[in-house]
């Protein structure tokens, strides 16, 4: 019932009057658009960890787990940034209308893909789902801090619980375990997020203030007393368990802040990712997220 790509064929008003060659071209575009949608990878998430039906049929009948992600950190990953787009699912009892030649000729095919991949029947409205279109299917890696919390179901097996806790022992992730109280599911923290400086590292955390700041006199002039705060911010970033190095600090073109560039190293030797951190002139972080 999803990713529906239907067109009216001979009942399409424009399809009747268009030359066969143009109609064939539009049909080919429609088929390629449908193929793109059906071969694209999707990450499905919910706004809540307390939806009980989700625990029942996605969480191994309350014996599995729920992962909570911070979308600000999920940006730093091997997900393709050009197509990583959040889509809030729209719930309706009416299927999407057929794609007419007029609609196809006046719309961006990717807009049609997004609309077809972001609609479900009303019965699934309780899921409060958000979807991320991530291009090709397959495993995706992200920095350690993107995984914020793990919620363990009340029926989780002791050996599975132990394996998860052991695997996350040196990660900056909280772990909570659920229990049933009457009609309520309650969670109690069984592991704090490990402080960054105690975490297992994938990056070397290299930061050389002399190398980063010596050639950029404007930074010292403009930031004044906040110049030392900028150095402190760089130090804080370098402690992140995935940071390989702080590569530079530059004034924004608008001169209303500074950009700090860092290289992050993903796990399993999946490569390095460059990411920019932005701060205003008072050295407050300017944050961005997927939603």
Buried (B, 14 or more C-beta within 10 A) or exposed (E): EBBBBEBBEEEBEBBEEBEEEBBEBBBEBBEEBBEBBEEBBBBEBBEEBBBEEBBEEBBBEBBBBBEBBBBBBBBBBBBEEEBBBBBEBEBEEEEBEBBBBEBBEEEEBBEBBBBBBBBBEEEBEBBBBBBBBBBEEEEBBBBBBBBBBBBBBBBBEEEBBEEBBEEBBBBBBBBBBBEEEEEEBEBEEEBEBBEBEEBEBBBEBBBEEEEBBEEBEEBEEBBEEBBEBBBEBBEEBBBBBBBBBBBBBBBBEEEEBBBBBBBBBBEEEBEBBEBEBBBEBEBEBEEEEBE
